[in-house]
Amino acid sequence: MTKLCEAEVKRNLVLAELGEPLTLPLARLNNNCRFRREWMRIQRKWHGLTKEARIKMKKYNKEYSRRPEVRVKQLERQRTPEARATQKIWRENNPGYDKEYSKRPEVIRRNKNRMKEEKQ
């Protein structure tokens, strides 16, 4: 198997982005990691994610954000002066959002559950 020239990979990526025919067979181009990664990006851009991929990605993101080390990083980030300034600006531009948010049924339910957990 011969190694592909980087210029040839770039050229085919541009052609793929434009929807033009490729100069080399796709099977041969897929041997190049950079081409394969960019090809998948182009396909997602054109066709979007499949339903299964969206579900899988949502599940992973949910699990990831619940990891203890990630939660610690998020809290540290929220406590920085820059983040607090951003939150303050957002609240000034969106008055009344907090009141509307706290009236949502799912938020009321979550808060009740948290109160029960704290009492135990």
C-alpha positions in Angstrom: 0.0 0.0 0.0 1.5 3.3 -1.0 1.3 6.4 1.2 -0.8 9.2 -0.2 0.6 12.6 -1.0 -0.8 15.3 1.4 -1.5 17.6 -1.5 -3.6 14.9 -3.2 -5.5 14.4 0.1 -6.2 18.1 0.3 -7.2 18.3 -3.3 -9.7 15.5 -2.9 -11.1 17.1 0.3 -11.8 20.3 -1.6 -13.4 18.3 -4.4 -15.6 16.4 -1.9 -16.6 19.7 -0.2 -17.7 21.1 -3.6 -19.5 17.9 -4.5 -17.2 17.2 -7.5 -15.9 13.7 -8.4 -12.8 12.6 -6.6 -9.5 12.0 -8.4 -8.7 8.8 -6.5 -11.0 6.0 -5.4 -12.7 6.5 -2.1 -11.5 3.2 -0.8 -7.9 4.3 -1.3 -8.4 7.7 0.2 -10.0 6.2 3.3 -6.6 4.7 4.2 -5.6 8.2 5.1 -6.8 9.1 8.6 -7.0 12.9 7.9 -9.1 12.3 4.8 -11.4 9.9 6.6 -12.0 12.3 9.5 -12.7 15.2 7.1 -14.9 13.0 4.9 -17.1 12.2 7.9 -17.3 15.9 8.8 -18.4 16.7 5.3 -21.0 13.8 5.3 -22.4 15.1 8.7 -22.6 18.6 7.2 -24.5 17.4 4.1 -26.7 14.7 5.6 -26.8 15.4 9.4 -26.4 12.7 12.1 -28.4 9.6 12.1 -31.0 9.1 14.8 -28.9 6.4 16.4 -25.8 8.6 16.4 -27.8 11.5 18.0 -29.1 9.2 20.7 -25.6 7.7 21.3 -24.0 11.2 21.4 -26.7 12.5 23.8 -26.2 9.5 26.1 -22.4 9.9 26.1 -22.7 13.7 26.8 -25.0 13.1 29.7 -22.8 10.4 31.3 -19.7 12.6 30.7 -21.2 15.7 32.3 -22.2 13.7 35.4 -18.6 12.5 36.1 -17.3 13.9 39.4 -14.1 15.3 37.9 -16.1 17.1 35.1 -18.5 18.5 37.7 -15.6 19.9 39.7 -14.2 21.6 36.6 -17.6 23.1 35.8 -18.0 24.5 39.3 -14.5 26.0 39.2 -15.3 27.6 35.8 -18.6 29.0 37.1 -16.8 30.6 40.0 -14.3 32.6 37.9 -14.8 36.3 37.6 -15.2 36.1 33.8 -18.0 33.6 34.1 -19.7 35.6 36.8 -19.5 38.7 34.6 -21.0 36.8 31.7 -23.8 35.5 33.8 -24.5 39.0 35.1 -24.7 40.4 31.6 -27.0 37.6 30.5 -29.4 38.1 33.4 -29.5 41.9 32.7 -30.4 41.1 29.1 -33.0 38.5 30.0 -35.0 39.9 33.0 -37.7 37.6 34.4 -36.2 34.4 33.0 -35.4 33.0 36.5 -39.0 33.5 37.6 -40.4 31.8 34.4 -37.8 29.0 34.7 -38.7 28.2 38.4 -42.4 27.9 37.4 -41.7 25.0 35.0 -43.2 21.7 36.2 -40.0 19.7 35.8 -38.0 22.3 37.8 -40.6 22.3 40.6 -40.5 18.5 40.7 -36.7 18.5 40.8 -36.6 21.0 43.6 -39.1 19.0 45.6 -36.9 15.9 45.2 -33.8 17.8 46.3 -35.6 19.0 49.4 -36.6 15.4 50.3 -33.0 14.3 49.8 -31.6 17.0 52.0 -34.0 16.1 54.9 -32.9 12.5 54.9 
